[in-house]
Amino acid sequence: MNSEHPQQPLTPEELAQRRKKVRNVVLLRAFLFGLMVAAWWILFAPDSLVDPAMKNPLGIAAGLIAMGAYLYFLRDALFPRK
């Protein structure tokens, strides 16, 4: 924080608007992260690691797990404590 330019406290409306914006960004990043993990698993997982018929379901599961883990670790940004 720069001591030359102190920040003004946010009004309740500004704080609510900022939290909504942060929540949307976190949800979008979680979705894109899950999509990347699922796509990598489906497209690049070696056949020696997983049966080719199971690549799609396991890729989707891996993407959902990655998305859930991302959201879990950023839960304070989604649901701030009072």
Phi and psi restraints in degrees (range 20) as a CNS / XPLOR table:
assign (resid 1 and name C) (resid 2 and name N)
       (resid 2 and name CA) (resid 2 and name C) 1.0 -86.3 20.0 2
assign (resid 2 and name N) (resid 2 and name CA)
       (resid 2 and name C) (resid 3 and name N) 1.0 124.2 20.0 2
assign (resid 2 and name C) (resid 3 and name N)
       (resid 3 and name CA) (resid 3 and name C) 1.0 -76.0 20.0 2
assign (resid 3 and name N) (resid 3 and name CA)
       (resid 3 and name C) (resid 4 and name N) 1.0 -17.2 20.0 2
assign (resid 3 and name C) (resid 4 and name N)
       (resid 4 and name CA) (resid 4 and name C) 1.0 -73.7 20.0 2
assign (resid 4 and name N) (resid 4 and name CA)
       (resid 4 and name C) (resid 5 and name N) 1.0 -30.0 20.0 2
assign (resid 4 and name C) (resid 5 and name N)
       (resid 5 and name CA) (resid 5 and name C) 1.0 -123.5 20.0 2
assign (resid 5 and name N) (resid 5 and name CA)
       (resid 5 and name C) (resid 6 and name N) 1.0 84.1 20.0 2
assign (resid 5 and name C) (resid 6 and name N)
       (resid 6 and name CA) (resid 6 and name C) 1.0 -67.0 20.0 2
assign (resid 6 and name N) (resid 6 and name CA)
       (resid 6 and name C) (resid 7 and name N) 1.0 143.2 20.0 2
assign (resid 6 and name C) (resid 7 and name N)
       (resid 7 and name CA) (resid 7 and name C) 1.0 -85.3 20.0 2
assign (resid 7 and name N) (resid 7 and name CA)
       (resid 7 and name C) (resid 8 and name N) 1.0 142.5 20.0 2
assign (resid 7 and name C) (resid 8 and name N)
       (resid 8 and name CA) (resid 8 and name C) 1.0 -82.2 20.0 2
assign (resid 8 and name N) (resid 8 and name CA)
       (resid 8 and name C) (resid 9 and name N) 1.0 144.4 20.0 2
assign (resid 8 and name C) (resid 9 and name N)
       (resid 9 and name CA) (resid 9 and name C) 1.0 -63.8 20.0 2
assign (resid 9 and name N) (resid 9 and name CA)
       (resid 9 and name C) (resid 10 and name N) 1.0 145.3 20.0 2
assign (resid 9 and name C) (resid 10 and name N)
       (resid 10 and name CA) (resid 10 and name C) 1.0 -80.5 20.0 2
assign (resid 10 and name N) (resid 10 and name CA)
       (resid 10 and name C) (resid 11 and name N) 1.0 145.6 20.0 2
assign (resid 10 and name C) (resid 11 and name N)
       (resid 11 and name CA) (resid 11 and name C) 1.0 -72.7 20.0 2
assign (resid 11 and name N) (resid 11 and name CA)
       (resid 11 and name C) (resid 12 and name N) 1.0 161.0 20.0 2
assign (resid 11 and name C) (resid 12 and name N)
       (resid 12 and name CA) (resid 12 and name C) 1.0 -57.3 20.0 2
assign (resid 12 and name N) (resid 12 and name CA)
       (resid 12 and name C) (resid 13 and name N) 1.0 -35.2 20.0 2
assign (resid 12 and name C) (resid 13 and name N)
       (resid 13 and name CA) (resid 13 and name C) 1.0 -67.6 20.0 2
assign (resid 13 and name N) (resid 13 and name CA)
       (resid 13 and name C) (resid 14 and name N) 1.0 -43.3 20.0 2
assign (resid 13 and name C) (resid 14 and name N)
       (resid 14 and name CA) (resid 14 and name C) 1.0 -65.6 20.0 2
assign (resid 14 and name N) (resid 14 and name CA)
       (resid 14 and name C) (resid 15 and name N) 1.0 -39.1 20.0 2
assign (resid 14 and name C) (resid 15 and name N)
       (resid 15 and name CA) (resid 15 and name C) 1.0 -64.4 20.0 2
assign (resid 15 and name N) (resid 15 and name CA)
       (resid 15 and name C) (resid 16 and name N) 1.0 -42.7 20.0 2
assign (resid 15 and name C) (resid 16 and name N)
       (resid 16 and name CA) (resid 16 and name C) 1.0 -64.2 20.0 2
assign (resid 16 and name N) (resid 16 and name CA)
       (resid 16 and name C) (resid 17 and name N) 1.0 -40.9 20.0 2
assign (resid 16 and name C) (resid 17 and name N)
       (resid 17 and name CA) (resid 17 and name C) 1.0 -65.3 20.0 2
assign (resid 17 and name N) (resid 17 and name CA)
       (resid 17 and name C) (resid 18 and name N) 1.0 -41.9 20.0 2
assign (resid 17 and name C) (resid 18 and name N)
       (resid 18 and name CA) (resid 18 and name C) 1.0 -65.6 20.0 2
assign (resid 18 and name N) (resid 18 and name CA)
       (resid 18 and name C) (resid 19 and name N) 1.0 -41.8 20.0 2
assign (resid 18 and name C) (resid 19 and name N)
       (resid 19 and name CA) (resid 19 and name C) 1.0 -62.8 20.0 2
assign (resid 19 and name N) (resid 19 and name CA)
       (resid 19 and name C) (resid 20 and name N) 1.0 -39.2 20.0 2
assign (resid 19 and name C) (resid 20 and name N)
       (resid 20 and name CA) (resid 20 and name C) 1.0 -64.7 20.0 2
assign (resid 20 and name N) (resid 20 and name CA)
       (resid 20 and name C) (resid 21 and name N) 1.0 -41.3 20.0 2
assign (resid 20 and name C) (resid 21 and name N)
       (resid 21 and name CA) (resid 21 and name C) 1.0 -64.3 20.0 2
assign (resid 21 and name N) (resid 21 and name CA)
       (resid 21 and name C) (resid 22 and name N) 1.0 -44.6 20.0 2
assign (resid 21 and name C) (resid 22 and name N)
       (resid 22 and name CA) (resid 22 and name C) 1.0 -63.0 20.0 2
assign (resid 22 and name N) (resid 22 and name CA)
       (resid 22 and name C) (resid 23 and name N) 1.0 -42.0 20.0 2
assign (resid 22 and name C) (resid 23 and name N)
       (resid 23 and name CA) (resid 23 and name C) 1.0 -60.7 20.0 2
assign (resid 23 and name N) (resid 23 and name CA)
       (resid 23 and name C) (resid 24 and name N) 1.0 -43.1 20.0 2
assign (resid 23 and name C) (resid 24 and name N)
       (resid 24 and name CA) (resid 24 and name C) 1.0 -64.5 20.0 2
assign (resid 24 and name N) (resid 24 and name CA)
       (resid 24 and name C) (resid 25 and name N) 1.0 -40.7 20.0 2
assign (resid 24 and name C) (resid 25 and name N)
       (resid 25 and name CA) (resid 25 and name C) 1.0 -66.3 20.0 2
assign (resid 25 and name N) (resid 25 and name CA)
       (resid 25 and name C) (resid 26 and name N) 1.0 -42.6 20.0 2
assign (resid 25 and name C) (resid 26 and name N)
       (resid 26 and name CA) (resid 26 and name C) 1.0 -63.9 20.0 2
assign (resid 26 and name N) (resid 26 and name CA)
       (resid 26 and name C) (resid 27 and name N) 1.0 -43.1 20.0 2
assign (resid 26 and name C) (resid 27 and name N)
       (resid 27 and name CA) (resid 27 and name C) 1.0 -65.2 20.0 2
assign (resid 27 and name N) (resid 27 and name CA)
       (resid 27 and name C) (resid 28 and name N) 1.0 -40.8 20.0 2
assign (resid 27 and name C) (resid 28 and name N)
       (resid 28 and name CA) (resid 28 and name C) 1.0 -64.3 20.0 2
assign (resid 28 and name N) (resid 28 and name CA)
       (resid 28 and name C) (resid 29 and name N) 1.0 -44.6 20.0 2
assign (resid 28 and name C) (resid 29 and name N)
       (resid 29 and name CA) (resid 29 and name C) 1.0 -64.4 20.0 2
assign (resid 29 and name N) (resid 29 and name CA)
       (resid 29 and name C) (resid 30 and name N) 1.0 -37.4 20.0 2
assign (resid 29 and name C) (resid 30 and name N)
       (resid 30 and name CA) (resid 30 and name C) 1.0 -64.3 20.0 2
assign (resid 30 and name N) (resid 30 and name CA)
       (resid 30 and name C) (resid 31 and name N) 1.0 -43.4 20.0 2
assign (resid 30 and name C) (resid 31 and name N)
       (resid 31 and name CA) (resid 31 and name C) 1.0 -62.8 20.0 2
assign (resid 31 and name N) (resid 31 and name CA)
       (resid 31 and name C) (resid 32 and name N) 1.0 -45.4 20.0 2
assign (resid 31 and name C) (resid 32 and name N)
       (resid 32 and name CA) (resid 32 and name C) 1.0 -66.3 20.0 2
assign (resid 32 and name N) (resid 32 and name CA)
       (resid 32 and name C) (resid 33 and name N) 1.0 -37.3 20.0 2
assign (resid 32 and name C) (resid 33 and name N)
       (resid 33 and name CA) (resid 33 and name C) 1.0 -64.3 20.0 2
assign (resid 33 and name N) (resid 33 and name CA)
       (resid 33 and name C) (resid 34 and name N) 1.0 -45.8 20.0 2
assign (resid 33 and name C) (resid 34 and name N)
       (resid 34 and name CA) (resid 34 and name C) 1.0 -61.6 20.0 2
assign (resid 34 and name N) (resid 34 and name CA)
       (resid 34 and name C) (resid 35 and name N) 1.0 -39.4 20.0 2
assign (resid 34 and name C) (resid 35 and name N)
       (resid 35 and name CA) (resid 35 and name C) 1.0 -64.3 20.0 2
assign (resid 35 and name N) (resid 35 and name CA)
       (resid 35 and name C) (resid 36 and name N) 1.0 -41.0 20.0 2
assign (resid 35 and name C) (resid 36 and name N)
       (resid 36 and name CA) (resid 36 and name C) 1.0 -64.1 20.0 2
assign (resid 36 and name N) (resid 36 and name CA)
       (resid 36 and name C) (resid 37 and name N) 1.0 -44.2 20.0 2
assign (resid 36 and name C) (resid 37 and name N)
       (resid 37 and name CA) (resid 37 and name C) 1.0 -64.5 20.0 2
assign (resid 37 and name N) (resid 37 and name CA)
       (resid 37 and name C) (resid 38 and name N) 1.0 -44.6 20.0 2
assign (resid 37 and name C) (resid 38 and name N)
       (resid 38 and name CA) (resid 38 and name C) 1.0 -62.6 20.0 2
assign (resid 38 and name N) (resid 38 and name CA)
       (resid 38 and name C) (resid 39 and name N) 1.0 -43.5 20.0 2
assign (resid 38 and name C) (resid 39 and name N)
       (resid 39 and name CA) (resid 39 and name C) 1.0 -64.3 20.0 2
assign (resid 39 and name N) (resid 39 and name CA)
       (resid 39 and name C) (resid 40 and name N) 1.0 -42.0 20.0 2
assign (resid 39 and name C) (resid 40 and name N)
       (resid 40 and name CA) (resid 40 and name C) 1.0 -61.6 20.0 2
assign (resid 40 and name N) (resid 40 and name CA)
       (resid 40 and name C) (resid 41 and name N) 1.0 -45.7 20.0 2
assign (resid 40 and name C) (resid 41 and name N)
       (resid 41 and name CA) (resid 41 and name C) 1.0 -61.9 20.0 2
assign (resid 41 and name N) (resid 41 and name CA)
       (resid 41 and name C) (resid 42 and name N) 1.0 -44.7 20.0 2
assign (resid 41 and name C) (resid 42 and name N)
       (resid 42 and name CA) (resid 42 and name C) 1.0 -68.2 20.0 2
assign (resid 42 and name N) (resid 42 and name CA)
       (resid 42 and name C) (resid 43 and name N) 1.0 -41.6 20.0 2
assign (resid 42 and name C) (resid 43 and name N)
       (resid 43 and name CA) (resid 43 and name C) 1.0 -88.1 20.0 2
assign (resid 43 and name N) (resid 43 and name CA)
       (resid 43 and name C) (resid 44 and name N) 1.0 -32.9 20.0 2
assign (resid 43 and name C) (resid 44 and name N)
       (resid 44 and name CA) (resid 44 and name C) 1.0 -120.9 20.0 2
assign (resid 44 and name N) (resid 44 and name CA)
       (resid 44 and name C) (resid 45 and name N) 1.0 -3.2 20.0 2
assign (resid 44 and name C) (resid 45 and name N)
       (resid 45 and name CA) (resid 45 and name C) 1.0 -66.2 20.0 2
assign (resid 45 and name N) (resid 45 and name CA)
       (resid 45 and name C) (resid 46 and name N) 1.0 132.7 20.0 2
assign (resid 45 and name C) (resid 46 and name N)
       (resid 46 and name CA) (resid 46 and name C) 1.0 -68.6 20.0 2
assign (resid 46 and name N) (resid 46 and name CA)
       (resid 46 and name C) (resid 47 and name N) 1.0 145.7 20.0 2
assign (resid 46 and name C) (resid 47 and name N)
       (resid 47 and name CA) (resid 47 and name C) 1.0 -65.6 20.0 2
assign (resid 47 and name N) (resid 47 and name CA)
       (resid 47 and name C) (resid 48 and name N) 1.0 -22.8 20.0 2
assign (resid 47 and name C) (resid 48 and name N)
       (resid 48 and name CA) (resid 48 and name C) 1.0 -72.2 20.0 2
assign (resid 48 and name N) (resid 48 and name CA)
       (resid 48 and name C) (resid 49 and name N) 1.0 -19.8 20.0 2
assign (resid 48 and name C) (resid 49 and name N)
       (resid 49 and name CA) (resid 49 and name C) 1.0 -86.5 20.0 2
assign (resid 49 and name N) (resid 49 and name CA)
       (resid 49 and name C) (resid 50 and name N) 1.0 -36.7 20.0 2
assign (resid 49 and name C) (resid 50 and name N)
       (resid 50 and name CA) (resid 50 and name C) 1.0 -145.3 20.0 2
assign (resid 50 and name N) (resid 50 and name CA)
       (resid 50 and name C) (resid 51 and name N) 1.0 146.1 20.0 2
assign (resid 50 and name C) (resid 51 and name N)
       (resid 51 and name CA) (resid 51 and name C) 1.0 -62.3 20.0 2
assign (resid 51 and name N) (resid 51 and name CA)
       (resid 51 and name C) (resid 52 and name N) 1.0 134.9 20.0 2
assign (resid 51 and name C) (resid 52 and name N)
       (resid 52 and name CA) (resid 52 and name C) 1.0 -56.0 20.0 2
assign (resid 52 and name N) (resid 52 and name CA)
       (resid 52 and name C) (resid 53 and name N) 1.0 -30.5 20.0 2
assign (resid 52 and name C) (resid 53 and name N)
       (resid 53 and name CA) (resid 53 and name C) 1.0 -72.3 20.0 2
assign (resid 53 and name N) (resid 53 and name CA)
       (resid 53 and name C) (resid 54 and name N) 1.0 -19.4 20.0 2
assign (resid 53 and name C) (resid 54 and name N)
       (resid 54 and name CA) (resid 54 and name C) 1.0 -98.4 20.0 2
assign (resid 54 and name N) (resid 54 and name CA)
       (resid 54 and name C) (resid 55 and name N) 1.0 1.2 20.0 2
assign (resid 54 and name C) (resid 55 and name N)
       (resid 55 and name CA) (resid 55 and name C) 1.0 -62.1 20.0 2
assign (resid 55 and name N) (resid 55 and name CA)
       (resid 55 and name C) (resid 56 and name N) 1.0 -45.5 20.0 2
assign (resid 55 and name C) (resid 56 and name N)
       (resid 56 and name CA) (resid 56 and name C) 1.0 -64.7 20.0 2
assign (resid 56 and name N) (resid 56 and name CA)
       (resid 56 and name C) (resid 57 and name N) 1.0 -52.6 20.0 2
assign (resid 56 and name C) (resid 57 and name N)
       (resid 57 and name CA) (resid 57 and name C) 1.0 -62.4 20.0 2
assign (resid 57 and name N) (resid 57 and name CA)
       (resid 57 and name C) (resid 58 and name N) 1.0 -38.5 20.0 2
assign (resid 57 and name C) (resid 58 and name N)
       (resid 58 and name CA) (resid 58 and name C) 1.0 -71.0 20.0 2
assign (resid 58 and name N) (resid 58 and name CA)
       (resid 58 and name C) (resid 59 and name N) 1.0 -33.5 20.0 2
assign (resid 58 and name C) (resid 59 and name N)
       (resid 59 and name CA) (resid 59 and name C) 1.0 -65.1 20.0 2
assign (resid 59 and name N) (resid 59 and name CA)
       (resid 59 and name C) (resid 60 and name N) 1.0 -43.1 20.0 2
assign (resid 59 and name C) (resid 60 and name N)
       (resid 60 and name CA) (resid 60 and name C) 1.0 -64.8 20.0 2
assign (resid 60 and name N) (resid 60 and name CA)
       (resid 60 and name C) (resid 61 and name N) 1.0 -42.2 20.0 2
assign (resid 60 and name C) (resid 61 and name N)
       (resid 61 and name CA) (resid 61 and name C) 1.0 -63.2 20.0 2
assign (resid 61 and name N) (resid 61 and name CA)
       (resid 61 and name C) (resid 62 and name N) 1.0 -42.6 20.0 2
assign (resid 61 and name C) (resid 62 and name N)
       (resid 62 and name CA) (resid 62 and name C) 1.0 -63.4 20.0 2
assign (resid 62 and name N) (resid 62 and name CA)
       (resid 62 and name C) (resid 63 and name N) 1.0 -39.8 20.0 2
assign (resid 62 and name C) (resid 63 and name N)
       (resid 63 and name CA) (resid 63 and name C) 1.0 -64.8 20.0 2
assign (resid 63 and name N) (resid 63 and name CA)
       (resid 63 and name C) (resid 64 and name N) 1.0 -42.1 20.0 2
assign (resid 63 and name C) (resid 64 and name N)
       (resid 64 and name CA) (resid 64 and name C) 1.0 -66.0 20.0 2
assign (resid 64 and name N) (resid 64 and name CA)
       (resid 64 and name C) (resid 65 and name N) 1.0 -40.1 20.0 2
assign (resid 64 and name C) (resid 65 and name N)
       (resid 65 and name CA) (resid 65 and name C) 1.0 -65.1 20.0 2
assign (resid 65 and name N) (resid 65 and name CA)
       (resid 65 and name C) (resid 66 and name N) 1.0 -42.9 20.0 2
assign (resid 65 and name C) (resid 66 and name N)
       (resid 66 and name CA) (resid 66 and name C) 1.0 -63.2 20.0 2
assign (resid 66 and name N) (resid 66 and name CA)
       (resid 66 and name C) (resid 67 and name N) 1.0 -42.6 20.0 2
assign (resid 66 and name C) (resid 67 and name N)
       (resid 67 and name CA) (resid 67 and name C) 1.0 -64.4 20.0 2
assign (resid 67 and name N) (resid 67 and name CA)
       (resid 67 and name C) (resid 68 and name N) 1.0 -43.1 20.0 2
assign (resid 67 and name C) (resid 68 and name N)
       (resid 68 and name CA) (resid 68 and name C) 1.0 -64.3 20.0 2
assign (resid 68 and name N) (resid 68 and name CA)
       (resid 68 and name C) (resid 69 and name N) 1.0 -40.1 20.0 2
assign (resid 68 and name C) (resid 69 and name N)
       (resid 69 and name CA) (resid 69 and name C) 1.0 -65.4 20.0 2
assign (resid 69 and name N) (resid 69 and name CA)
       (resid 69 and name C) (resid 70 and name N) 1.0 -41.0 20.0 2
assign (resid 69 and name C) (resid 70 and name N)
       (resid 70 and name CA) (resid 70 and name C) 1.0 -61.2 20.0 2
assign (resid 70 and name N) (resid 70 and name CA)
       (resid 70 and name C) (resid 71 and name N) 1.0 -46.3 20.0 2
assign (resid 70 and name C) (resid 71 and name N)
       (resid 71 and name CA) (resid 71 and name C) 1.0 -67.5 20.0 2
assign (resid 71 and name N) (resid 71 and name CA)
       (resid 71 and name C) (resid 72 and name N) 1.0 -34.9 20.0 2
assign (resid 71 and name C) (resid 72 and name N)
       (resid 72 and name CA) (resid 72 and name C) 1.0 -62.7 20.0 2
assign (resid 72 and name N) (resid 72 and name CA)
       (resid 72 and name C) (resid 73 and name N) 1.0 -44.5 20.0 2
assign (resid 72 and name C) (resid 73 and name N)
       (resid 73 and name CA) (resid 73 and name C) 1.0 -75.2 20.0 2
assign (resid 73 and name N) (resid 73 and name CA)
       (resid 73 and name C) (resid 74 and name N) 1.0 -17.4 20.0 2
assign (resid 73 and name C) (resid 74 and name N)
       (resid 74 and name CA) (resid 74 and name C) 1.0 -110.0 20.0 2
assign (resid 74 and name N) (resid 74 and name CA)
       (resid 74 and name C) (resid 75 and name N) 1.0 26.3 20.0 2
assign (resid 74 and name C) (resid 75 and name N)
       (resid 75 and name CA) (resid 75 and name C) 1.0 -64.0 20.0 2
assign (resid 75 and name N) (resid 75 and name CA)
       (resid 75 and name C) (resid 76 and name N) 1.0 -27.5 20.0 2
assign (resid 75 and name C) (resid 76 and name N)
       (resid 76 and name CA) (resid 76 and name C) 1.0 -67.9 20.0 2
assign (resid 76 and name N) (resid 76 and name CA)
       (resid 76 and name C) (resid 77 and name N) 1.0 -29.2 20.0 2
assign (resid 76 and name C) (resid 77 and name N)
       (resid 77 and name CA) (resid 77 and name C) 1.0 -73.8 20.0 2
assign (resid 77 and name N) (resid 77 and name CA)
       (resid 77 and name C) (resid 78 and name N) 1.0 -31.1 20.0 2
assign (resid 77 and name C) (resid 78 and name N)
       (resid 78 and name CA) (resid 78 and name C) 1.0 -82.0 20.0 2
assign (resid 78 and name N) (resid 78 and name CA)
       (resid 78 and name C) (resid 79 and name N) 1.0 -41.9 20.0 2
assign (resid 78 and name C) (resid 79 and name N)
       (resid 79 and name CA) (resid 79 and name C) 1.0 -129.5 20.0 2
assign (resid 79 and name N) (resid 79 and name CA)
       (resid 79 and name C) (resid 80 and name N) 1.0 80.9 20.0 2
assign (resid 79 and name C) (resid 80 and name N)
       (resid 80 and name CA) (resid 80 and name C) 1.0 -64.1 20.0 2
assign (resid 80 and name N) (resid 80 and name CA)
       (resid 80 and name C) (resid 81 and name N) 1.0 146.1 20.0 2
assign (resid 80 and name C) (resid 81 and name N)
       (resid 81 and name CA) (resid 81 and name C) 1.0 -78.5 20.0 2
assign (resid 81 and name N) (resid 81 and name CA)
       (resid 81 and name C) (resid 82 and name N) 1.0 145.8 20.0 2
